[in-house]
């Protein structure tokens, strides 16, 4: 809860501070140009990667395979596009990293591995139970 609040408040402040610092070094106009340029290039690249993901997913469907990677990849491409639309250098960096297929696959595999390990830890407790059929008890009387 507090981590999310810290990210929501801290991220924009950090983005503004970095933009001010870069603006002082290279100029305000150049900073604004870079922000718009990264947004345009990022959205274009997200479109290309999205089309590639759809093609790969369709290929898996034709082979009767469930396209797990393509579903997660599509979601990460959408997140990358959103991050690239937001002005700022941190969000642009994360957005571009999510668009690189190798990095995206590494992140997805890491996330799935952690989810699997958490599910395995939760399955350690086994409860025995007995089902009582009330209809059967009434029929015997």
DSSP file (Angstrom, degrees, kcal/mol; ACC not computed):
  #  RESIDUE AA STRUCTURE BP1 BP2  ACC     N-H-->O    O-->H-N    N-H-->O    O-->H-N    TCO  KAPPA ALPHA  PHI   PSI    X-CA   Y-CA   Z-CA
    1    1 A X     >        0   0    0      0, 0.0     4,-2.0     0, 0.0     5,-0.1   0.000 360.0 360.0 360.0 -51.5    0.0    0.0    0.0
    2    2 A X  H  >  +     0   0    0      1,-0.2     4,-2.5     2,-0.2     5,-0.2   0.842 360.0  55.9 -69.6 -32.3    2.7    2.5    1.0
    3    3 A X  H  > S+     0   0    0      2,-0.2     4,-2.4     1,-0.2    -1,-0.2   0.925 108.0  47.8 -64.2 -44.0    4.9    1.4   -1.8
    4    4 A X  H  > S+     0   0    0      2,-0.2     4,-2.6     1,-0.2    -2,-0.2   0.913 112.5  49.0 -62.7 -43.1    2.2    2.1   -4.4
    5    5 A X  H  X S+     0   0    0     -4,-2.0     4,-2.1     1,-0.2     5,-0.3   0.898 110.8  50.9 -63.0 -40.8    1.6    5.5   -2.8
    6    6 A X  H  X S+     0   0    0     -4,-2.5     4,-3.3     2,-0.2     5,-0.3   0.900 111.8  47.3 -63.7 -41.2    5.3    6.3   -2.8
    7    7 A X  H  X S+     0   0    0     -4,-2.4     4,-2.3     2,-0.2     5,-0.3   0.925 111.1  51.0 -66.1 -44.4    5.5    5.3   -6.5
    8    8 A X  H  X S+     0   0    0     -4,-2.6     4,-0.5     1,-0.2    -2,-0.2   0.876 122.7  31.3 -62.4 -38.1    2.4    7.4   -7.4
    9    9 A X  H  X S+     0   0    0     -4,-2.1     4,-1.1    -5,-0.2    -2,-0.2   0.881 123.4  45.5 -85.9 -42.2    3.9   10.5   -5.7
   10   10 A X  H  X S+     0   0    0     -4,-3.3     4,-2.7    -5,-0.3     5,-0.2   0.852 102.4  62.1 -74.7 -36.4    7.6    9.9   -6.2
   11   11 A X  H  X S+     0   0    0     -4,-2.3     4,-2.7    -5,-0.3     5,-0.2   0.948 106.0  43.3 -60.0 -53.7    7.6    8.9   -9.9
   12   12 A X  H  X S+     0   0    0     -4,-0.5     4,-2.5    -5,-0.3    -1,-0.2   0.891 114.5  51.6 -60.8 -37.0    6.2   12.2  -11.3
   13   13 A X  H  X S+     0   0    0     -4,-1.1     4,-2.4     2,-0.2    -1,-0.2   0.934 112.0  46.1 -63.5 -44.5    8.5   14.3   -9.0
   14   14 A X  H  X S+     0   0    0     -4,-2.7     4,-2.4     2,-0.2    -2,-0.2   0.895 111.3  52.6 -64.4 -40.4   11.5   12.3  -10.1
   15   15 A X  H  X S+     0   0    0     -4,-2.7     4,-2.5    -5,-0.2    74,-0.3   0.926 111.0  46.8 -60.1 -45.6   10.5   12.7  -13.8
   16   16 A X  H  X S+     0   0    0     -4,-2.5     4,-2.5     2,-0.2    -2,-0.2   0.914 111.7  50.8 -64.7 -43.1   10.2   16.5  -13.4
   17   17 A X  H  X S+     0   0    0     -4,-2.4     4,-2.3     1,-0.2    -1,-0.2   0.907 112.1  46.8 -61.7 -41.4   13.5   16.7  -11.6
   18   18 A X  H  X S+     0   0    0     -4,-2.4     4,-2.8     2,-0.2     5,-0.3   0.907 111.6  51.0 -67.8 -40.7   15.2   14.7  -14.3
   19   19 A X  H  X S+     0   0    0     -4,-2.5     4,-2.7     2,-0.2    -2,-0.2   0.903 111.2  48.6 -62.6 -40.0   13.6   16.8  -17.1
   20   20 A X  H  X S+     0   0    0     -4,-2.5     4,-2.0     2,-0.2    -2,-0.2   0.928 112.5  48.3 -63.8 -44.8   14.7   20.0  -15.4
   21   21 A X  H  X S+     0   0    0     -4,-2.3     4,-1.4     2,-0.2    -2,-0.2   0.931 115.7  42.9 -62.3 -46.5   18.3   18.7  -15.0
   22   22 A X  H  X>S+     0   0    0     -4,-2.8     4,-2.9     1,-0.2     5,-0.5   0.889 111.3  56.4 -67.6 -38.1   18.4   17.6  -18.7
   23   23 A X  H  X5S+     0   0    0     -4,-2.7     4,-1.5    -5,-0.3    -1,-0.2   0.856 106.6  50.0 -60.6 -35.7   16.8   20.8  -19.7
   24   24 A X  H  <5S+     0   0    0     -4,-2.0    -1,-0.2     2,-0.2    -2,-0.2   0.831 115.1  43.9 -70.6 -31.9   19.5   22.8  -18.0
   25   25 A X  H  <5S+     0   0    0     -4,-1.4    -2,-0.2    -5,-0.2    -1,-0.1   0.916 132.4  15.4 -80.6 -44.8   22.2   20.7  -19.8
   26   26 A X  H  <5S-     0   0    0     -4,-2.9     4,-0.3     1,-0.2    -3,-0.2   0.516 114.4 -96.7-111.7  -6.8   20.9   20.6  -23.3
   27   27 A X     X< -     0   0    0     -4,-1.5     4,-1.8    -5,-0.5    -1,-0.2  -0.028  28.1 -93.6 104.1 151.1   18.2   23.3  -23.4
   28   28 A X  H  > S+     0   0    0      2,-0.2     4,-2.5     1,-0.2     5,-0.2   0.920 121.2  51.2 -66.2 -45.7   14.5   23.4  -22.9
   29   29 A X  H  > S+     0   0    0      1,-0.2     4,-2.4     2,-0.2    -1,-0.2   0.916 111.4  47.5 -61.1 -44.7   13.6   23.1  -26.6
   30   30 A X  H  > S+     0   0    0     -4,-0.3     4,-2.4     2,-0.2    -1,-0.2   0.878 110.9  52.4 -64.6 -37.5   15.9   20.1  -27.1
   31   31 A X  H  X S+     0   0    0     -4,-1.8     4,-2.1     2,-0.2    -2,-0.2   0.933 111.1  45.9 -63.6 -46.0   14.4   18.4  -24.1
   32   32 A X  H  X S+     0   0    0     -4,-2.5     4,-2.3     1,-0.2     5,-0.2   0.896 111.8  52.9 -64.0 -39.9   10.9   18.9  -25.4
   33   33 A X  H  X S+     0   0    0     -4,-2.4     4,-2.8    -5,-0.2    -2,-0.2   0.917 108.8  49.3 -61.0 -43.8   12.0   17.6  -28.8
   34   34 A X  H  X S+     0   0    0     -4,-2.4     4,-2.8     2,-0.2     5,-0.2   0.905 109.6  52.1 -62.5 -41.7   13.5   14.5  -27.3
   35   35 A X  H  X S+     0   0    0     -4,-2.1     4,-1.7     1,-0.2    -2,-0.2   0.930 114.0  42.2 -62.1 -45.8   10.3   13.8  -25.3
   36   36 A X  H  X S+     0   0    0     -4,-2.3     4,-2.4     2,-0.2    -2,-0.2   0.901 114.1  52.4 -67.4 -40.0    8.1   14.1  -28.4
   37   37 A X  H  X S+     0   0    0     -4,-2.8     4,-2.8     1,-0.2     5,-0.3   0.924 109.5  47.9 -62.6 -45.6   10.6   12.1  -30.5
   38   38 A X  H  X S+     0   0    0     -4,-2.8     4,-2.4     1,-0.2    -1,-0.2   0.872 111.3  52.0 -64.8 -35.3   10.7    9.2  -28.1
   39   39 A X  H  X S+     0   0    0     -4,-1.7     4,-2.2    -5,-0.2    -2,-0.2   0.938 113.3  43.3 -65.2 -45.6    6.9    9.2  -27.9
   40   40 A X  H  X S+     0   0    0     -4,-2.4     4,-2.1     2,-0.2    -2,-0.2   0.941 118.1  43.6 -66.6 -48.1    6.5    9.0  -31.7
   41   41 A X  H  X S+     0   0    0     -4,-2.8     4,-2.7     1,-0.2     5,-0.2   0.908 114.5  51.2 -63.8 -42.0    9.2    6.4  -32.2
   42   42 A X  H  X S+     0   0    0     -4,-2.4     4,-2.5    -5,-0.3    -1,-0.2   0.903 109.9  47.9 -63.8 -42.3    8.0    4.4  -29.3
   43   43 A X  H  X S+     0   0    0     -4,-2.2     4,-2.0     2,-0.2    -1,-0.2   0.905 112.9  49.2 -66.1 -40.4    4.4    4.3  -30.4
   44   44 A X  H  X S+     0   0    0     -4,-2.1     4,-2.0     2,-0.2    -2,-0.2   0.932 113.7  45.5 -62.9 -45.8    5.5    3.3  -33.9
   45   45 A X  H  X S+     0   0    0     -4,-2.7     4,-2.7     1,-0.2     5,-0.2   0.863 110.1  54.7 -66.9 -36.0    7.8    0.5  -32.6
   46   46 A X  H  X S+     0   0    0     -4,-2.5     4,-2.4    -5,-0.2    -1,-0.2   0.884 107.0  51.7 -63.5 -37.8    5.0   -0.7  -30.2
   47   47 A X  H  X S+     0   0    0     -4,-2.0     4,-2.2     2,-0.2    -2,-0.2   0.932 111.3  46.4 -63.4 -45.8    2.7   -1.0  -33.3
   48   48 A X  H  X S+     0   0    0     -4,-2.0     4,-2.2     1,-0.2    -2,-0.2   0.937 114.8  46.1 -62.7 -47.2    5.3   -3.1  -35.1
   49   49 A X  H  X S+     0   0    0     -4,-2.7     4,-2.3     1,-0.2    -1,-0.2   0.871 110.7  54.4 -64.4 -36.5    6.0   -5.3  -32.1
   50   50 A X  H  X S+     0   0    0     -4,-2.4     4,-2.2    -5,-0.2    -1,-0.2   0.912 108.4  48.2 -62.8 -42.8    2.2   -5.6  -31.5
   51   51 A X  H  X S+     0   0    0     -4,-2.2     4,-2.4     2,-0.2    -2,-0.2   0.911 111.3  50.7 -64.2 -42.3    1.7   -6.9  -35.0
   52   52 A X  H  X S+     0   0    0     -4,-2.2     4,-2.4     1,-0.2    -2,-0.2   0.887 110.0  50.7 -61.9 -38.6    4.5   -9.4  -34.6
   53   53 A X  H  X S+     0   0    0     -4,-2.3     4,-2.5     2,-0.2    -2,-0.2   0.901 109.4  50.0 -66.5 -41.0    3.0  -10.6  -31.4
   54   54 A X  H  X S+     0   0    0     -4,-2.2     4,-2.5     2,-0.2    -2,-0.2   0.921 111.1  49.5 -63.2 -43.5   -0.4  -11.1  -33.1
   55   55 A X  H  X S+     0   0    0     -4,-2.4     4,-2.2     1,-0.2    -2,-0.2   0.928 112.3  47.6 -60.6 -45.1    1.2  -13.0  -35.9
   56   56 A X  H  X S+     0   0    0     -4,-2.4     4,-2.1     1,-0.2    -1,-0.2   0.897 111.8  50.6 -64.1 -40.2    3.1  -15.2  -33.5
   57   57 A X  H  X S+     0   0    0     -4,-2.5     4,-2.2     2,-0.2    -1,-0.2   0.904 109.6  50.0 -63.7 -41.9   -0.1  -15.8  -31.4
   58   58 A X  H  X S+     0   0    0     -4,-2.5     4,-2.4     2,-0.2    -2,-0.2   0.892 108.4  53.5 -64.4 -39.0   -2.0  -16.8  -34.5
   59   59 A X  H  X S+     0   0    0     -4,-2.2     4,-1.4     1,-0.2    -1,-0.2   0.920 109.8  47.8 -60.9 -43.6    0.7  -19.2  -35.5
   60   60 A X  H  <>S+     0   0    0     -4,-2.1     5,-3.1     1,-0.2    -2,-0.2   0.888 110.0  52.3 -64.8 -38.5    0.5  -20.9  -32.1
   61   61 A X  H ><5S+     0   0    0     -4,-2.2     3,-1.6     1,-0.2    -1,-0.2   0.897 107.0  52.4 -64.7 -38.9   -3.3  -21.1  -32.4
   62   62 A X  H 3<5S+     0   0    0     -4,-2.4    -1,-0.2     1,-0.3    -2,-0.2   0.818 108.8  50.9 -64.6 -29.4   -3.0  -22.8  -35.7
   63   63 A X  T 3<5S-     0   0    0     -4,-1.4    -1,-0.3    -5,-0.2    -2,-0.2   0.312 120.0-113.2 -88.0   8.5   -0.7  -25.3  -34.1
   64   64 A X  T < 5S+     0   0    0     -3,-1.6     2,-0.4     1,-0.2    -3,-0.2   0.828  73.9 134.6  61.0  35.3   -3.3  -25.9  -31.3
   65   65 A X      < -     0   0    0     -5,-3.1     2,-0.5    -8,-0.1    -1,-0.2  -0.878  62.0-116.8-109.9 146.7   -1.0  -24.3  -28.7
   66   66 A X        -     0   0    0     -2,-0.4     2,-2.1    -3,-0.1     3,-0.3  -0.725  24.8-134.2 -81.7 124.9   -2.2  -21.8  -26.1
   67   67 A X     >  +     0   0    0     -2,-0.5     4,-1.9     1,-0.2     5,-0.1  -0.403  46.3 151.7 -82.4  67.1   -0.3  -18.5  -26.8
   68   68 A X  H  > S+     0   0    0     -2,-2.1     4,-2.3     1,-0.2     5,-0.3   0.951  73.2  47.0 -60.0 -51.4    0.7  -17.7  -23.2
   69   69 A X  H  > S+     0   0    0     -3,-0.3     4,-3.0     1,-0.2    -1,-0.2   0.904 111.4  52.0 -59.7 -41.0    3.8  -15.8  -24.1
   70   70 A X  H  > S+     0   0    0      2,-0.2     4,-2.5     1,-0.2    -1,-0.2   0.861 108.2  51.4 -66.0 -35.0    2.0  -13.8  -26.7
   71   71 A X  H  X S+     0   0    0     -4,-1.9     4,-1.9     2,-0.2    -1,-0.2   0.946 115.4  40.9 -66.3 -47.2   -0.8  -12.8  -24.3
   72   72 A X  H  X S+     0   0    0     -4,-2.3     4,-2.3     2,-0.2    -2,-0.2   0.878 115.1  52.7 -67.3 -37.1    1.8  -11.5  -21.7
   73   73 A X  H  X S+     0   0    0     -4,-3.0     4,-2.2    -5,-0.3    -2,-0.2   0.909 107.6  51.0 -65.1 -42.1    3.8  -10.0  -24.5
   74   74 A X  H  X S+     0   0    0     -4,-2.5     4,-2.0     1,-0.2    -1,-0.2   0.897 110.6  49.3 -61.4 -40.6    0.8   -8.1  -25.8
   75   75 A X  H  X S+     0   0    0     -4,-1.9     4,-2.2     1,-0.2    -2,-0.2   0.906 111.3  48.8 -65.9 -40.9    0.1   -6.8  -22.3
   76   76 A X  H  X S+     0   0    0     -4,-2.3     4,-2.4     1,-0.2    -2,-0.2   0.848 109.5  52.5 -69.9 -31.6    3.6   -5.6  -21.8
   77   77 A X  H  X S+     0   0    0     -4,-2.2     4,-2.4     2,-0.2    -1,-0.2   0.895 109.1  50.1 -67.6 -39.2    3.6   -3.9  -25.2
   78   78 A X  H  X S+     0   0    0     -4,-2.0     4,-2.1     2,-0.2    -2,-0.2   0.914 111.5  48.0 -63.8 -42.1    0.5   -2.1  -24.3
   79   79 A X  H  X S+     0   0    0     -4,-2.2     4,-2.6     1,-0.2    -2,-0.2   0.907 111.0  52.0 -63.4 -41.2    2.1   -1.0  -21.0
   80   80 A X  H  X S+     0   0    0     -4,-2.4     4,-2.2     1,-0.2    -2,-0.2   0.910 108.3  50.7 -61.8 -42.3    5.2    0.1  -22.9
   81   81 A X  H  X S+     0   0    0     -4,-2.4     4,-1.5     2,-0.2    -1,-0.2   0.906 110.8  48.8 -62.8 -41.0    3.1    2.2  -25.3
   82   82 A X  H  X S+     0   0    0     -4,-2.1     4,-1.7     1,-0.2     3,-0.2   0.925 111.5  49.6 -63.9 -43.9    1.4    3.9  -22.3
   83   83 A X  H  < S+     0   0    0     -4,-2.6    -1,-0.2     1,-0.2    -2,-0.2   0.856 109.6  51.9 -63.6 -34.4    4.7    4.6  -20.7
   84   84 A X  H  < S+     0   0    0     -4,-2.2    -1,-0.2     1,-0.2    -2,-0.2   0.783 105.7  54.8 -74.4 -25.8    6.1    6.1  -23.9
   85   85 A X  H  < S+     0   0    0     -4,-1.5    -1,-0.2    -3,-0.2    -2,-0.2   0.880  92.7  83.1 -72.7 -38.0    3.1    8.4  -24.3
   86   86 A X  S  < S-     0   0    0     -4,-1.7     2,-0.2    -5,-0.1     6,-0.0  -0.447  91.5-115.4 -64.7 135.4    3.7    9.8  -20.8
   87   87 A X        +     0   0    0     -2,-0.1     2,-0.2     4,-0.1     4,-0.1  -0.527  69.7  84.9 -73.4 138.9    6.4   12.6  -20.9
   88   88 A X  S  > S-     0   0    0     -2,-0.2     4,-1.2    -4,-0.1   -72,-0.1  -0.543  72.1-115.1 143.3 152.7    9.5   11.7  -19.0
   89   89 A X  H  > S+     0   0    0    -74,-0.3     4,-2.1    -2,-0.2     5,-0.1   0.808 110.0  52.4 -85.5 -31.1   12.8   10.0  -19.3
   90   90 A X  H  > S+     0   0    0      2,-0.2     4,-2.5     1,-0.2     5,-0.2   0.948 112.4  45.1 -68.3 -48.3   12.2    7.2  -16.7
   91   91 A X  H  > S+     0   0    0      1,-0.2     4,-2.5     2,-0.2    -2,-0.2   0.879 113.4  51.3 -64.2 -37.0    8.9    6.2  -18.3
   92   92 A X  H  X S+     0   0    0     -4,-1.2     4,-2.8     2,-0.2    -1,-0.2   0.911 109.8  49.6 -65.2 -41.6   10.5    6.3  -21.8
   93   93 A X  H  X S+     0   0    0     -4,-2.1     4,-2.2     2,-0.2    -2,-0.2   0.939 114.1  44.0 -62.9 -47.3   13.4    4.1  -20.7
   94   94 A X  H  X S+     0   0    0     -4,-2.5     4,-2.1     2,-0.2    -2,-0.2   0.906 113.7  52.4 -63.9 -41.1   11.1    1.5  -19.1
   95   95 A X  H  X S+     0   0    0     -4,-2.5     4,-0.9    -5,-0.2    -2,-0.2   0.924 110.6  46.2 -60.9 -46.2    8.8    1.7  -22.1
   96   96 A X  H  X S+     0   0    0     -4,-2.8     4,-0.9     1,-0.2     3,-0.4   0.878 110.3  54.0 -65.9 -36.8   11.7    1.1  -24.6
   97   97 A X  H >< S+     0   0    0     -4,-2.2     3,-0.7     1,-0.2     7,-0.2   0.891 106.3  52.6 -63.5 -37.9   13.0   -1.8  -22.4
   98   98 A X  H 3< S+     0   0    0     -4,-2.1    -1,-0.2     1,-0.2    -2,-0.2   0.732 104.7  57.3 -69.4 -20.7    9.6   -3.5  -22.5
   99   99 A X  H 3< S+     0   0    0     -4,-0.9     2,-0.6    -3,-0.4    -1,-0.2   0.695  82.6  93.7 -82.7 -19.0    9.6   -3.2  -26.3
  100  100 A X  S <X S-     0   0    0     -4,-0.9     4,-2.9    -3,-0.7     5,-0.2  -0.648  73.4-144.3 -76.7 119.1   12.8   -5.2  -26.7
  101  101 A X  H  > S+     0   0    0     -2,-0.6     4,-2.6     1,-0.2     5,-0.2   0.866  95.3  49.9 -55.1 -42.8   11.8   -8.8  -27.3
  102  102 A X  H  > S+     0   0    0      2,-0.2     4,-2.1     1,-0.2    -1,-0.2   0.931 115.1  42.8 -63.3 -45.7   14.7  -10.4  -25.4
  103  103 A X  H  > S+     0   0    0      2,-0.2     4,-2.5     1,-0.2    -2,-0.2   0.906 114.1  51.8 -67.1 -41.2   14.2   -8.2  -22.3
  104  104 A X  H  X S+     0   0    0     -4,-2.9     4,-2.5    -7,-0.2    -2,-0.2   0.918 110.6  48.1 -60.9 -44.1   10.4   -8.6  -22.5
  105  105 A X  H  X S+     0   0    0     -4,-2.6     4,-2.6    -5,-0.2    -1,-0.2   0.894 111.0  51.1 -65.0 -39.6   10.8  -12.4  -22.6
  106  106 A X  H  X S+     0   0    0     -4,-2.1     4,-2.4    -5,-0.2    -2,-0.2   0.920 111.9  46.8 -62.6 -44.6   13.2  -12.3  -19.6
  107  107 A X  H  X S+     0   0    0     -4,-2.5     4,-2.6     2,-0.2    -2,-0.2   0.916 113.1  48.8 -64.2 -43.6   10.8  -10.2  -17.6
  108  108 A X  H  X S+     0   0    0     -4,-2.5     4,-2.8     2,-0.2     5,-0.2   0.925 112.4  47.9 -63.6 -44.8    7.8  -12.4  -18.4
  109  109 A X  H  X S+     0   0    0     -4,-2.6     4,-2.4     2,-0.2    -1,-0.2   0.906 112.5  49.4 -62.7 -41.5    9.8  -15.6  -17.6
  110  110 A X  H  X S+     0   0    0     -4,-2.4     4,-2.2     2,-0.2    -2,-0.2   0.921 113.1  46.9 -61.7 -44.9   11.0  -14.1  -14.3
  111  111 A X  H  X S+     0   0    0     -4,-2.6     4,-2.3     2,-0.2    -2,-0.2   0.924 113.5  47.2 -65.0 -45.2    7.4  -13.0  -13.4
  112  112 A X  H  X S+     0   0    0     -4,-2.8     4,-2.5     2,-0.2    -1,-0.2   0.890 111.1  52.3 -64.5 -38.8    5.9  -16.4  -14.3
  113  113 A X  H  X S+     0   0    0     -4,-2.4     4,-2.3    -5,-0.2    -1,-0.2   0.921 111.2  46.6 -62.9 -44.3    8.6  -18.3  -12.3
  114  114 A X  H  X S+     0   0    0     -4,-2.2     4,-2.2     2,-0.2    -2,-0.2   0.889 112.2  50.5 -65.8 -39.0    7.9  -16.2   -9.2
  115  115 A X  H  X S+     0   0    0     -4,-2.3     4,-2.3     2,-0.2    -2,-0.2   0.912 110.9  49.5 -63.7 -42.1    4.2  -16.7   -9.6
  116  116 A X  H  X S+     0   0    0     -4,-2.5     4,-2.1     1,-0.2    -2,-0.2   0.912 111.0  49.0 -64.1 -42.7    4.7  -20.4   -9.9
  117  117 A X  H  X S+     0   0    0     -4,-2.3     4,-1.8     2,-0.2    -1,-0.2   0.879 110.8  50.6 -66.0 -37.5    6.9  -20.5   -6.8
  118  118 A X  H  X S+     0   0    0     -4,-2.2     4,-1.7     2,-0.2    -1,-0.2   0.900 110.6  49.4 -65.7 -40.1    4.3  -18.5   -4.8
  119  119 A X  H  X S+     0   0    0     -4,-2.3     4,-1.1     1,-0.2    -2,-0.2   0.876 108.9  52.7 -66.4 -36.5    1.6  -20.9   -5.8
  120  120 A X  H  < S+     0   0    0     -4,-2.1     3,-0.3     1,-0.2    -1,-0.2   0.880 108.1  51.0 -66.3 -36.9    3.7  -23.9   -4.8
  121  121 A X  H >< S+     0   0    0     -4,-1.8     3,-1.0     1,-0.2    -1,-0.2   0.865 108.9  51.5 -67.2 -35.2    4.3  -22.4   -1.4
  122  122 A X  H >< S+     0   0    0     -4,-1.7     3,-0.5     1,-0.2    -1,-0.2   0.726 102.6  60.4 -73.9 -21.5    0.5  -21.8   -0.9
  123  123 A X  T 3< S+     0   0    0     -4,-1.1    -1,-0.2    -3,-0.3    -2,-0.2   0.365  76.9  93.1 -88.6   6.1   -0.3  -25.5   -1.8
  124  124 A X  T <   +     0   0    0     -3,-1.0     2,-0.6    -4,-0.1    -1,-0.2   0.831  69.0  76.8 -70.3 -31.5    1.7  -27.0    1.0
  125  125 A X    <   -     0   0    0     -3,-0.5     2,-0.5    -4,-0.2    -1,-0.0  -0.708  64.5-171.1 -87.1 120.5   -1.2  -27.1    3.4
  126  126 A X        -     0   0    0     -2,-0.6     2,-0.5     2,-0.0    -2,-0.0  -0.935   4.7-160.8-113.4 131.1   -3.6  -30.0    2.7
  127  127 A X        -     0   0    0     -2,-0.5     2,-0.4     2,-0.0    -2,-0.0  -0.933   9.4-143.6-112.5 131.7   -6.9  -30.4    4.4
  128  128 A X        +     0   0    0     -2,-0.5     2,-0.3     2,-0.0    -2,-0.0  -0.736  27.1 173.4 -90.4 143.0   -8.8  -33.7    4.5
  129  129 A X        -     0   0    0     -2,-0.4     2,-0.4     2,-0.0    -2,-0.0  -0.958  24.8-140.7-145.4 161.1  -12.5  -33.5    4.3
  130  130 A X        -     0   0    0     -2,-0.3     2,-0.5     2,-0.0    -2,-0.0  -0.989  17.1-137.2-126.7 134.9  -15.5  -35.8    4.1
  131  131 A X        -     0   0    0     -2,-0.4     2,-0.6     2,-0.0    -2,-0.0  -0.790  13.7-159.5 -94.8 129.4  -18.6  -35.0    1.9
  132  132 A X        -     0   0    0     -2,-0.5     2,-0.8     4,-0.0     3,-0.1  -0.941   5.9-151.7-110.1 121.4  -21.9  -35.7    3.5
  133  133 A X     >  -     0   0    0     -2,-0.6     4,-1.5     1,-0.2     3,-0.1  -0.826   7.0-168.9 -94.8 108.2  -24.8  -36.1    1.1
  134  134 A X  H  > S+     0   0    0     -2,-0.8     4,-1.9     1,-0.2    -1,-0.2   0.818  85.3  57.9 -68.8 -31.1  -28.0  -35.1    2.9
  135  135 A X  H  > S+     0   0    0      1,-0.2     4,-2.1     2,-0.2    -1,-0.2   0.915 105.2  50.6 -63.5 -42.1  -30.2  -36.5    0.1
  136  136 A X  H  > S+     0   0    0      1,-0.2     4,-1.5     2,-0.2    -1,-0.2   0.893 108.7  51.8 -63.7 -40.3  -28.7  -39.9    0.5
  137  137 A X  H  X S+     0   0    0     -4,-1.5     4,-0.8     1,-0.2    -1,-0.2   0.885 110.4  48.7 -63.8 -39.1  -29.3  -39.8    4.3
  138  138 A X  H  < S+     0   0    0     -4,-1.9     3,-0.5     1,-0.2    -2,-0.2   0.870 108.4  54.0 -68.8 -37.2  -33.0  -38.9    3.8
  139  139 A X  H  < S+     0   0    0     -4,-2.1    -1,-0.2     1,-0.2    -2,-0.2   0.823 103.2  56.8 -67.3 -31.1  -33.5  -41.7    1.3
  140  140 A X  H  <        0   0    0     -4,-1.5    -1,-0.2     1,-0.3    -2,-0.2   0.770 360.0 360.0 -72.6 -24.9  -32.1  -44.3    3.7
  141  141 A X     <        0   0    0     -4,-0.8    -1,-0.3    -3,-0.5    -2,-0.2   0.474 360.0 360.0 -77.6 360.0  -34.8  -43.4    6.3
